[in-house]
Amino acid sequence: MTAEIRNLTRDDVTGLAAMFAKLSDLDLTLIREDLNDPEHVVSLADSPDLRWVAVDDGAVVGWAAVQRLPGWSDHVGELRIVVDPDARGTGLGRDLTKQALRSGFGAGLGKIVIELATDQEPVIEMFSRFGFTGEALLRDHIRDRDGELHDLIVLAHFAQEGLETLDAIGVVDALG
C-alpha cells in the first residue's frame, strides 16, 4: 500500500466517518474519541498536533494520534491507531506506528503507551517488534457493545531504553 501519511485536516472529516463506518463493534469499543461525530473531528483537526491520517487514492484508510497525558504524566503519550479493515495486513499500521513514535519522541515524550484487547495477537506482536513491552494486564476491563467482557493489555515504549529498536526500524535517523 502506498498511502500518504499526513496531519489531520478539516478536509478529512468525511473520509474518517466513512472509514469508521466500516469498523467492527469491538474496534469501536477500543476507541475513546467519538470520531463518528463530525464536530469532534473538526475540533481535532483544528489542533492537529500529533494526529495523522493515511490517505490512499483519495480515501482515508488509517488514523493515528498520540495524546499527551496531563499533569505529572505529561511525559507520557497515549497512542491510538486505527486501520481500515480493507487495508489491514498491508503494513499501514506499521507505517502509522513509525510516524507516531518519530513524532511523539521528537515532541519530547519519554514514554508512549497503547491499550489493546488481548485477542488482537497480530497487533500485539507488531508493537512488540517495535520495542513495546507489557506494562499491565487488566482482566475483564473492556465491555463490548454486546456486553461481553475482554481483557486489556497495556504496552509501553520508553524513548531511552528503546533507541536500539528505533534505530533498527529507521526512526532514530528521522529524529536527528
N, C-alpha and C positions, 0 to 999 in steps of 0.2 A: 504494500500500500504506500502511496506517495502523498499522504495527507500533509497539508501545511499546518504547522502549529503556530498560533499567533495569539496575541492578547484578545480577550473577550471584548466585544464592542456591542453597542445597541443594535447593530445590524444582525447580530446572531440570535436575537430573541426568538424569532420564528423557527429557525433551524434547530435551536436547542429544544424547543417544545416538540418538534417533530421527532427528534431523536429520543427524548424522554418518553414519548408515547409508545415507543417500541419496547420499553423495559418491562421486565417481569415484576411481579409484586414484591419478591424478595429483594431485587435490585433497588426498587423504590424505597423499601423499608430501611435500607442502609444509607440512604442519602438524607442528611439532615436539612439541607436547604430545600425550599419549595421552588424547584426550578420549573415547575409547571405554571407558576404564577408570573405572567409577563412583567408585571410591575416590579416584582422582586428581582427578576433577571436584569431589568433595566437599571435598578439600583446597584447591582453588582457590576454591571458594565460601566457605570459612571465612576467606579473606583476599581479599575481593572488590575491593580497591583496583585501579582501572584495568582492570576486567574487566566486560563487559556482555553481555547477551543482548537480542535483539529478539524480541518475542512478538506474534503476530498470531492472534487468535481462539483463544487458549489454547495454540497451538503455537509452539515455538521455531523461528524462521526465520532467525536470524542470531546470530553470536557475534563479539566483538571483545575484544582485550586489548592493552595497552601494557605490555611488560615492561621495567622499568628495568634497564639493563646494570650489572654490578658494577664496583667498583674505580674506576680512573681514567676509566672511561667512564660513570660514574653520572649524567651529564647527558644521556645518550642513552637513548631508549626504542625498543624494537623492536615494531612494530605487527603484529598478526595480525588478519585479518578473514576470516570465513567466512560466506557467504550460502547458504541452502538453494537447491539448483538450481531449484526451482519458483518462487523469489522473485527470481531474478536478472533484471536489466533493469528493476526497479521503482523504483530509487532508494534501496533499502535499504543497499547498500554505501556510497553517498554519505552517507547519514544516520549510519551507524556511523563513517565516517571523520571526520565533523564532531564527533561525540561524543568520539572518541579524541583528535583534535587539541585540542579545547577542554579536555578534562580533563588530557591529558598536559602541555600547555604551562602550564595552570593549576596543575599539581603541581610546576612548576619545571623541567621538562625543557627543554633548549635545542635539541634535535635529535630528530627521530623518523624512523626508517628502516623500510623494508619491503623484503622479498625476494620476488621474483615470478619465475615461469618466463617466459621471453621470448615464449612463444607466447600469453600472456594479454594480447594487444594492447588490447582494450577496457578492461581493468582498469588497464593502464599509462597509457592516455590519461586515465582518470578521475583517477588520482593526479597526473598532470601538470597537470591543470586546478586541482588544489588547491595547486599550487606545489611539488610534489615534483620533484626533478631527479635525473638519473643520477649515481651515485657510482661504480659498478663494474659490469662485465660479467664474469661468471665462466663460461668455456666448459666445457661438459660437466660441470657441477658437481652436477647432480641426476641420480640414477639412480631411475627409476620402478620399480614393482613387477614390470614385465616385463623389467627390465634395460636399457631404453633410456635413453640419456643426453640431458639437456636443459640448455640454457644458463640461467643465473640472472642476473637484474639486481637491483642494489641501488639503491633510490631513497631520497632523503633530503629532509626538510623542516626548515629551520632557523627557529627561532622569530623571531629578529630580522629576518632577511632576507625572511621571507615575510609580514610583517604586512599588506602591501597586499593580498595574495591572501586572507589570512584575513579582512580587513575586507570584501572583496568578497563573501565567502560567509557573512558574518554571524557569524563566530566571535569577532572582536575584542570586539564588544559583550558577548558572553556571558562573556568573560574579565574584564570590568570594566576 
